[in-house]
């Protein structure tokens, strides 16, 4: 029986796309250490960084990070 995949969405996307940490870091404009820490949950990306990363990689933010649904404010 296979163990459940507990890796981050960023890690799953990167591996599924066949990208290395270095390739992602080069496109995103940060260090491989930062990408690794994001994947392992040791760092949190700001909303601005999440959007920038997704745009530069050509994917949706939800492909890279867990996204909390917005609460319905009842139209207020």
C-alpha positions in Angstrom: 0.0 0.0 0.0 1.3 3.5 -0.9 1.7 6.1 1.8 -0.3 9.2 1.3 1.4 12.1 -0.4 2.0 14.8 2.2 4.1 17.1 0.1 3.1 20.6 -0.6 1.2 21.6 -3.7 4.3 23.5 -4.9 6.5 20.4 -4.5 3.9 18.2 -6.3 3.6 20.8 -9.1 7.3 21.2 -9.5 8.0 17.4 -9.6 5.1 16.7 -11.9 6.3 19.4 -14.3 9.8 17.9 -14.2 11.4 21.1 -12.9 14.3 21.3 -10.5 14.5 23.6 -7.5 17.1 25.7 -9.4 14.8 26.1 -12.4 11.9 27.3 -10.3 14.1 29.6 -8.4 15.6 31.1 -11.6 12.2 31.8 -13.1 10.7 33.1 -9.8 13.8 35.2 -8.9 14.6 33.8 -5.5 17.0 31.3 -4.0 16.7 27.5 -4.2 16.8 27.6 -0.4 13.7 29.7 -0.3 11.8 27.4 -2.7 12.9 24.4 -0.6 11.7 26.1 2.6 8.3 27.0 1.0 7.9 23.4 -0.2 8.7 22.0 3.3 6.4 24.5 5.1 9.3 26.2 6.9 8.4 29.5 5.3 5.2 31.1 4.2 4.9 33.1 1.0 3.2 36.4 1.2 0.1 36.8 -1.1 2.2 39.1 -3.3 4.9 36.4 -3.7 2.3 33.7 -4.4 0.8 35.7 -7.2 4.2 36.6 -8.6 5.3 33.0 -8.6 2.1 31.7 -10.2 2.3 34.4 -12.9 6.0 33.7 -13.7 5.4 30.0 -13.8 2.2 30.3 -15.9 -0.1 28.5 -13.4 -2.9 29.3 -11.0 -2.0 30.2 -7.4 -4.0 27.2 -6.3 -1.7 24.9 -8.3 1.2 26.0 -6.1 -0.3 26.8 -2.7 -3.2 25.7 -0.5 -5.8 28.5 -0.9 -8.4 29.1 1.7 -11.8 29.8 0.2 -13.1 33.3 0.7 -15.9 33.6 3.2 -19.2 34.8 1.8 -19.9 38.2 3.5 -23.5 38.1 2.4 -23.0 40.7 -0.3 -21.8 43.4 2.1 
